[in-house]
Amino acid sequence: MSAPRRKLQLTPRTALWLLADVAGMLLFAAGAMFLVQGSALFVHWPGSVLEAGVMIAAGGLLMLVAAANLLRATLLQDDAGSRDKEAER
């Protein structure tokens, strides 16, 4: 029988990393849309291939950093929860 799973708590720090992840997705999508279709997702932005490339790179980097920090927060919460269970025994 496996151990019961804990529900992860949404902290303000985790919520900010989730918002950063969404912002990264929007940047990435806007840059990719301009390169594929030639139309801007936002009004006149991006306006060139260079801007679209920078948006793709920045969005990808922001998503990577946000995902790493979300994973770190999840593991820290899980580790703290397992220490609490051991203290109860």
Backbone torsions as a table, in degrees:
resi	resn	phi	psi	omega
1	MET	NA	133.2	-178.4
2	SER	-85.0	157.8	179.5
3	ALA	-68.5	146.1	178.7
4	PRO	-66.1	143.8	-178.8
5	ARG	-84.5	142.5	175.8
6	ARG	-92.4	146.3	172.7
7	LYS	-81.9	134.2	179.6
8	LEU	-78.5	141.6	-179.0
9	GLN	-91.7	139.4	177.2
10	LEU	-86.9	110.1	178.4
11	THR	-97.5	163.9	177.1
12	PRO	-58.4	-37.6	179.0
13	ARG	-64.9	-42.5	178.4
14	THR	-65.0	-39.6	178.9
15	ALA	-63.3	-38.8	177.9
16	LEU	-65.7	-38.8	177.8
17	TRP	-68.4	-33.9	175.6
18	LEU	-65.0	-41.0	177.2
19	LEU	-65.7	-38.1	176.9
20	ALA	-64.0	-37.6	178.2
21	ASP	-64.5	-43.1	178.2
22	VAL	-63.8	-41.4	178.0
23	ALA	-62.2	-40.3	177.2
24	GLY	-63.0	-39.8	177.9
25	MET	-63.9	-41.0	178.7
26	LEU	-64.6	-43.9	177.6
27	LEU	-60.7	-47.1	-179.2
28	PHE	-61.1	-46.0	-178.3
29	ALA	-65.5	-39.5	-179.9
30	ALA	-65.1	-42.4	178.1
31	GLY	-66.2	-42.5	-179.8
32	ALA	-66.9	-38.0	179.5
33	MET	-64.1	-38.6	179.2
34	PHE	-66.7	-41.2	-179.6
35	LEU	-68.9	-35.1	-177.2
36	VAL	-82.3	-48.7	-173.8
37	GLN	-102.3	-19.9	-177.5
38	GLY	81.5	7.9	178.2
39	SER	-114.8	147.5	-177.5
40	ALA	-85.5	139.9	176.2
41	LEU	-73.8	-42.4	175.7
42	PHE	-99.0	164.1	-176.9
43	VAL	-63.1	111.6	177.3
44	HIS	57.7	23.9	178.8
45	TRP	-142.7	117.1	6.7
46	PRO	-79.6	154.9	-177.9
47	GLY	-109.0	-7.6	-179.6
48	SER	-145.5	168.8	179.2
49	VAL	-65.6	-35.8	178.9
50	LEU	-63.9	-45.2	177.8
51	GLU	-62.0	-40.2	179.0
52	ALA	-64.1	-40.9	177.8
53	GLY	-64.6	-40.8	177.3
54	VAL	-65.0	-39.5	178.5
55	MET	-64.6	-40.0	178.0
56	ILE	-64.0	-45.3	-179.7
57	ALA	-65.2	-45.2	-179.4
58	ALA	-65.9	-42.2	178.4
59	GLY	-63.9	-42.5	177.8
60	GLY	-64.1	-42.2	178.4
61	LEU	-65.2	-42.7	179.4
62	LEU	-64.0	-41.2	177.3
63	MET	-64.0	-41.0	180.0
64	LEU	-63.2	-46.9	-179.6
65	VAL	-65.6	-43.0	-179.8
66	ALA	-64.4	-43.0	179.4
67	ALA	-64.2	-39.9	178.2
68	ALA	-64.0	-42.3	179.1
69	ASN	-70.5	-34.1	175.0
70	LEU	-65.5	-42.2	177.2
71	LEU	-63.5	-41.7	178.5
72	ARG	-61.7	-45.1	179.2
73	ALA	-63.5	-39.1	177.9
74	THR	-63.0	-45.5	179.7
75	LEU	-66.4	-37.2	178.1
76	LEU	-66.9	-39.7	176.9
77	GLN	-65.4	-40.8	179.8
78	ASP	-66.6	-40.0	178.7
79	ASP	-65.6	-41.6	178.5
80	ALA	-65.3	-38.0	178.5
81	GLY	-66.6	-37.8	179.1
82	SER	-70.7	-33.2	175.7
83	ARG	-67.8	-36.6	177.3
84	ASP	-64.9	-39.4	179.2
85	LYS	-65.4	-39.7	179.3
86	GLU	-67.0	-33.6	179.1
87	ALA	-69.9	-29.6	178.8
88	GLU	-71.4	-25.5	-176.8
89	ARG	-73.0	NA	NA
